[in-house]
């Protein structure tokens, strides 16, 4: 018999504890303040602590209550996550238009129904909309095209 009876609850709890701990550690560099005069580190520490407590309860539940096993992991959903992170990393260098097209094409590749032509057309349309809305109308200071300097 396995020590972990409810793997989904247990590993979700471990993930909550890890994220909460990382939040508290990162926020430890910020001044805490007081309850009456909260500093920039007050809310992240409180939220991280609550997340760790929630994770502890979930992990304990996974040890005590039987549950379903974790299903097989699929790589395709991670392609979308990686493409969004990549967009954030390259938008300053490649410009809003090109980075948006690359984001849409890369995210579309996660679908089993992926067609390059449709993804490119969708990416171009979305890039035009993003440039008009975010850069022209809202005045966000991002380059539209790549800078080669």
N, C-alpha and C positions, 0 to 999 in steps of 0.2 A: 504494500500500500504506500502510496506517495505521501510525502510530508505535506505537500501543498495540495489541498483538496479542491480549491477553486482557483485555477491558474489565472483566469481573466481578472478576477478581483485582486488577487495577490500582485500580479505584475502591474496592474493599473495603479495600485497603492504605491509600489516601488517607484513608478514613474512620477507620481505626484510628490513623493518625498524628495526625489532627486531634483525636480524643478523648483520646489519650495526651498530646498537647501541652497541651490544655486542662486535663487533670488535673494535670500537672506545674506549670503556671502558677498554678492555683488553690491547690495545695498549697504553693507557694513562700512563702506568708504564714504557714505553720505551722512551728514549730521542728523541725529535722531530727533532732537527737539523734545517738546513735552506734549501732553494731550491737549493742552490749551493753545500751544504754539508749535504746531507740527512742523518738523523739518522735512527735507526732501527724502530722507531715509525712513521716515515713520511708516508711511503707507506700504512701501514694498516689503519692509520687514514684517509688518502685521499680516499682509496678504500671504507672504511666503510661509510664515508660521502657521497660519490657518490651513494652507495647502498641505503642509507636512502633517498636521493633525488629521486632516481628512484622509491623507494617504496611509497613515498609520491604521486608522479604522478600517479602511478598505483592505489593507494587507492582512490584518488580523482576521477579517471576515473570510478572506481567501484561504487562510490556514484552518478555519473552523468549519466553514459551510461548504459542502460539495457543490461543484459547479461544472460548467462545460469546459472542455479543454480548449486551448487556443488553436484556432484554425490555421491553416497553411498561410504563410506570408506571400504576398504578391508584390512584385517589383513595380508594376505600372503606376500605382498611386504615388510612389516616391518620385517618379519622373516629373509629375506635376509640381510637387514640392520643390524639387531641385531647380526646375525652370523658373519658379517664382523667386527663389533665392538668387539665382543667376541674374534675373532681371534687375534686382536691386543692386547687384554688384557691378553691372555693366552699363546701366542707364546713363551714368555721367560720361562714360567714354564713347559709347556708341550712339548716344542721342535717343530721345524718346521714340522716334519713328521706327528705327531699326531694332531697338531693344524690344519694342512691343510686338513687332512681327516675329522676332525670334522666340519670344515668350509664347505666343499663340501657336506657332508651329511645333515647338518643343512640347507644350502641354497637350496638343492634339495627338502627338505621337504616342501618348499613353492609351489612346483608345484603340480597340481592335478594329474599328471602322475607319482608321486614319487614311486620308487621301491628301497627298501633298498639295495638289492644286487648290482644293477647297480650303485647306489650312492657310495657304498663302493669301488667297482672296480675303478670307476672314481676317487675317492678320493685318493686311493693308487697310481694310475698312476700319478696323478697330484702332489702328495707328492714327489714321486721319481724325477719327472722333476724339481720341485722347489728346492729340496735339491741339485741336480746336478748343476742347473744353478746358484742359489743364493749363496749357501754355498761353493760348490766346485770350480766353475768357477769364480764367482765374489768375493769370499772371504768375504762375509758378516758374521759377527760374531754373529750367532744365534746358540743355541744348536739344534742338530738334534733330540735328544730324551729327554724325561723328566729327570730332575735331582731330585733324591730322598734325597738330603742332606739338 
